[in-house]
């Protein structure tokens, strides 16, 4: 029998809800590229429930305990005395979410002698040290595409919130004011702006498809260039590298994984290549941007605004400088954990576990590391250099 250690975020401060605003979710069978949604043999939850918090347990407890496995769920993941740290040496499987990541560092992996499988309930497995996973022949899997559309919707929301100066306008209403000039003094139309995407994978493509309706000029850069027919359909302008794209853009959205080539990519030098007064949206990973460089750019006006929902570390400390810098639109890491997305990545996590326990192959598109090498989605998206 296996010991499964699962790290999820805390329940709502008011307690786990006993009802939800909606009774049903839309019935979606396939993602835009034709990939089917997760297909476990069964689930023990109602889609639309809060599954990503500790009491939600990703809906996995009945399935795992019926098979005789030990299932430990906690939000306590930091420090040597945390539940996660103490339970890790006995864990055969670790499940974690990008929104409340249990960082599997080389040191932690070295202590986890029994660990064979690390599952990301969602997408983005950079909280697992992939080189260490390769070295120790740990399989790393994630529920690819499960929340890509969720994140792309969040990107467009943040973009409009910054450009239209929505957040301060909302705050004036809450405070009882009617300060129209204050609301509009930094408000612009997105129409006609040049929007550039760093990355044209599932999220980047979904963002650009949604932005096409806003009559913006769409530019992108990616190490995998899109087919000419796709570029023509969406009116995309391709750039061979990021420095050549940045000076043309009024808005830049970051849609790439965190790895050696992207860590701290947006530093003081790169930000100076951007058009003065440009907006930067980051729902990818916090470490792609240097904290203080972003603060300086917002303070100086080099950036007209910065918005995103990714930080490092997560959760972000109370004194993180992005909480108080001017013209920001930061949220906790919530873009990919809507109740709609939770139903998909919880089902995908169960599908991966069913395959693992039954000796069936895990879908290739879910695999990041297997048999000591990057494979599947991992070979396409990540670098261990």
FENGI-V349533 format. One record per pair of residues at least 12 apart in sequence whose C-alpha atoms are under 6 Angstrom apart, sorted by the first residue. I is the first residue (numbers start at 0). J is the second residue. If there is no record, write none. Layout:
<<I	J> <I	J>>
This chain:
<<0	68> <1	68> <1	91> <2	69> <2	90> <2	91> <3	70> <3	90> <3	92> <3	93> <4	71> <4	93> <5	72> <5	93> <5	94> <5	95> <6	72> <6	73> <6	74> <6	95> <7	52> <7	53> <7	74> <8	52> <8	74> <8	99> <9	52> <9	53> <9	74> <10	52> <10	53> <37	346> <37	347> <39	350> <43	58> <44	58> <46	342> <47	338> <57	345> <76	101> <87	111> <88	110> <88	111> <90	114> <91	113> <91	114> <91	115> <92	114> <92	116> <92	117> <93	117> <94	117> <94	118> <94	119> <95	119> <95	120> <96	119> <96	120> <98	332> <102	126> <103	127> <104	128> <105	131> <115	137> <116	137> <116	138> <116	139> <117	139> <118	139> <118	140> <118	141> <119	141> <120	344> <120	348> <121	142> <121	344> <122	141> <122	142> <122	143> <133	371> <133	372> <136	370> <136	371> <138	368> <138	369> <139	367> <139	368> <140	365> <140	366> <140	367> <141	365> <142	344> <142	347> <142	365> <143	365> <145	343> <145	344> <146	335> <146	340> <147	202> <149	335> <150	334> <150	335> <151	202> <151	205> <151	206> <153	334> <162	186> <162	187> <163	186> <163	187> <164	186> <168	182> <190	213> <190	214> <190	215> <191	215> <192	215> <192	249> <193	215> <193	216> <193	217> <193	248> <193	249> <194	217> <194	248> <194	250> <194	251> <195	217> <195	218> <195	219> <195	248> <195	251> <196	219> <196	251> <196	252> <197	219> <197	220> <197	253> <197	254> <198	220> <198	221> <198	254> <198	255> <199	221> <203	254> <217	235> <218	235> <218	236> <218	237> <219	237> <220	237> <220	238> <220	240> <245	273> <246	272> <246	273> <246	274> <249	277> <250	277> <250	278> <250	279> <251	279> <252	279> <252	280> <253	281> <254	283> <258	382> <261	287> <262	286> <262	287> <263	286> <263	287> <263	288> <263	289> <264	287> <264	288> <265	288> <266	289> <266	292> <267	292> <275	301> <276	301> <276	302> <276	303> <277	302> <277	303> <278	302> <278	303> <278	304> <278	305> <279	305> <280	305> <280	306> <280	307> <281	307> <282	307> <282	308> <282	309> <284	309> <285	309> <285	310> <285	311> <286	311> <294	324> <304	326> <304	327> <305	327> <306	327> <306	328> <306	329> <307	329> <308	329> <308	330> <308	331> <308	332> <309	332> <363	375> <364	376>>
